[in-house]
Amino acid sequence: QVQLVESGGGLVQPGGSLRLSCAASVSILGINKMGWYRQAPGKERELVATITSAGSPNYADSVKGRFTISRDNAKKTVYLQMDSLKPDDTAVYYCYANPYYTDYIYWGPGTQVTVSS
């Protein structure tokens, strides 16, 4: 079992920054991929960014150049640095974890990010 807890969401003005954190209940050394999805009202959940156990990142086109994903294995935490935020980034952001040797995905409860003036 892997429990994930997100933090760092909130209200920010356009052009501002936020850093989301996702803390895992177990070592993430045994987790192949971790990352972030988001879901805006009335829209489907979409992949934002992923990072492998080797530290290789992948981003949705909509956030490339603005968001940076990273992981700290010692702290069992994955981060999402979000810069140059836009109103279209407003959504609930969900952390996920996909361990090795399974297709199962663990989810966090989500954290709200609102970009508005």
C-alpha positions as CSV (number, residue, x, y, z in Angstrom):
1,Q,0.0,0.0,0.0
2,V,1.2,3.5,-0.9
3,Q,-0.5,6.5,0.6
4,L,0.1,9.9,-1.0
5,V,-0.6,13.3,0.4
6,E,-0.4,16.5,-1.7
7,S,0.3,20.0,-0.3
8,G,1.1,23.4,-1.6
9,G,-2.0,24.3,-3.5
10,G,-3.7,27.7,-3.2
11,L,-4.7,30.9,-4.9
12,V,-2.2,32.7,-7.0
13,Q,-2.3,35.5,-9.5
14,P,-1.5,35.0,-13.2
15,G,2.2,34.9,-13.7
16,G,2.8,33.7,-10.2
17,S,4.4,30.5,-8.9
18,L,3.5,27.6,-6.6
19,R,5.3,24.5,-5.6
20,L,3.3,21.3,-5.0
21,S,4.6,18.5,-2.8
22,C,3.5,14.9,-2.8
23,A,4.7,12.9,0.2
24,A,4.6,9.1,0.1
25,S,4.0,6.8,3.1
26,V,6.7,4.4,1.9
27,S,10.1,4.6,0.2
28,I,9.7,5.7,-3.4
29,L,12.8,3.8,-4.5
30,G,10.5,0.9,-5.4
31,I,8.2,3.1,-7.4
32,N,8.8,3.2,-11.1
33,K,6.9,6.4,-12.1
34,M,5.4,9.2,-10.1
35,G,3.8,12.4,-11.2
36,W,0.9,14.7,-11.4
37,Y,-2.5,14.8,-13.1
38,R,-5.0,17.6,-13.0
39,Q,-8.7,18.0,-13.5
40,A,-10.5,21.2,-14.2
41,P,-14.3,21.6,-13.7
42,G,-16.1,19.9,-16.5
43,K,-13.0,18.5,-18.0
44,E,-11.3,15.1,-18.0
45,R,-8.3,14.4,-15.9
46,E,-5.1,15.0,-17.8
47,L,-1.5,14.1,-17.3
48,V,0.7,17.1,-16.3
49,A,4.1,15.6,-15.6
50,T,5.8,12.3,-14.9
51,I,9.2,11.4,-13.5
52,T,10.8,8.0,-13.5
53,S,12.9,6.3,-10.8
54,A,16.0,7.4,-12.8
55,G,14.8,11.0,-12.6
56,S,13.8,11.3,-16.3
57,P,10.9,13.8,-16.6
58,N,8.1,14.1,-19.1
59,Y,5.7,17.0,-19.5
60,A,2.4,17.8,-21.2
61,D,2.9,20.3,-24.0
62,S,0.7,22.8,-22.2
63,V,3.2,23.1,-19.3
64,K,6.6,22.6,-21.0
65,G,9.0,25.3,-20.1
66,R,6.8,26.5,-17.1
67,F,6.6,23.4,-14.8
68,T,9.4,21.4,-13.4
69,I,9.0,18.0,-11.7
70,S,11.5,16.5,-9.4
71,R,11.8,13.8,-6.8
72,D,13.7,13.5,-3.5
73,N,14.0,9.8,-2.7
74,A,15.4,10.4,0.8
75,K,12.3,12.5,1.7
76,K,9.9,10.2,-0.2
77,T,8.6,13.2,-1.9
78,V,7.8,14.4,-5.5
79,Y,7.6,18.1,-6.3
80,L,6.0,20.1,-9.0
81,Q,7.4,23.6,-9.4
82,M,4.8,25.7,-11.3
83,D,5.9,29.0,-12.8
84,S,4.3,31.6,-15.1
85,L,0.9,30.2,-14.0
86,K,-2.1,30.9,-16.2
87,P,-5.9,30.9,-15.4
88,D,-6.1,27.7,-17.6
89,D,-3.9,26.0,-15.0
90,T,-6.7,26.2,-12.5
91,A,-7.6,22.6,-11.5
92,V,-7.4,20.0,-8.7
93,Y,-3.9,18.5,-9.0
94,Y,-3.5,14.8,-8.1
95,C,-0.3,13.0,-7.3
96,Y,0.0,9.4,-8.5
97,A,2.5,6.6,-8.1
98,N,3.0,3.5,-10.3
99,P,5.1,0.9,-8.6
100,Y,7.3,-1.6,-10.5
101,Y,5.8,-4.9,-11.8
102,T,2.2,-3.7,-11.7
103,D,-0.2,-1.5,-13.6
104,Y,-1.9,-0.4,-10.4
105,I,-1.8,3.3,-9.7
106,Y,-2.1,4.9,-6.3
107,W,-3.6,8.4,-6.0
108,G,-3.5,11.2,-3.6
109,P,-6.7,13.1,-2.5
110,G,-5.8,16.1,-4.6
111,T,-4.9,19.8,-3.9
112,Q,-6.7,22.8,-5.4
113,V,-4.8,25.3,-7.5
114,T,-6.6,28.5,-8.5
115,V,-5.0,31.0,-10.8
116,S,-7.0,34.3,-10.8
117,S,-6.6,38.0,-10.4
